[in-house]
Each structure stands twice: as structure tokens, then as C-alpha cells.
Amino acid sequence: MHDLSLRGLAIGSAIVLGGVLASLAIARLFARPVEIAPPLHPVLQTAPRDDFASFRREKQWQLESYGRIDRSHQHIPIEEAMRRLAKDR
């Protein structure tokens, strides 16, 4: 007959549990958030006509106006760009 030591079982369990908790704590220190990929299926629009109209207005504004893209680039109206291009030829 085998005698089971409850004290030994408790100490062994505490060591295992301590190791698991320490591993989780260390993993949490080094873990970085994971970016979630976009869905594989298309997301349906709630108002496609309004979205398209807004898209067209934005693009038309870009074609007809001056604006800064970044520190070293800007956009000019398409008519002005074509005039400058024709003048250089």
C-alpha cells in the first residue's frame, strides 16, 4: 500500500501553479497587441448612393482646387496642370 503525502502534493501543486502564473506574467510583459485583419468578405454599405456621391464630390474638389499633400507636395487644379504641361511643350 502506498502512502500519499498531502503535504508533498500541496507543495508540488503550488510549484506548478506558481510556474504557470509566472509564465503568464512574463508573456504579458512581452506580448504586443495583434492587429486584426480586415474581413475576407465585403462589408455592405448602408447608403451606397450617398457614399458614391460623397466620393465623387471629394474627387471633383481635388481636381478643381489647390491643396497640400505633404511638406514637399501639393496638388493643383487639373486645368492649371494641363495648361502648364502644354506650355512646356
Protein Blocks (a to p, Z undefined) as FASTA:
>chain_A
ZZddfklmmmmmmmmmmmmmmmmmmmmmmpccddddddfbdcddfblmlmmmmmmmmmmm
mmmpccdfblmbccddfklmmmmmmmmZZ
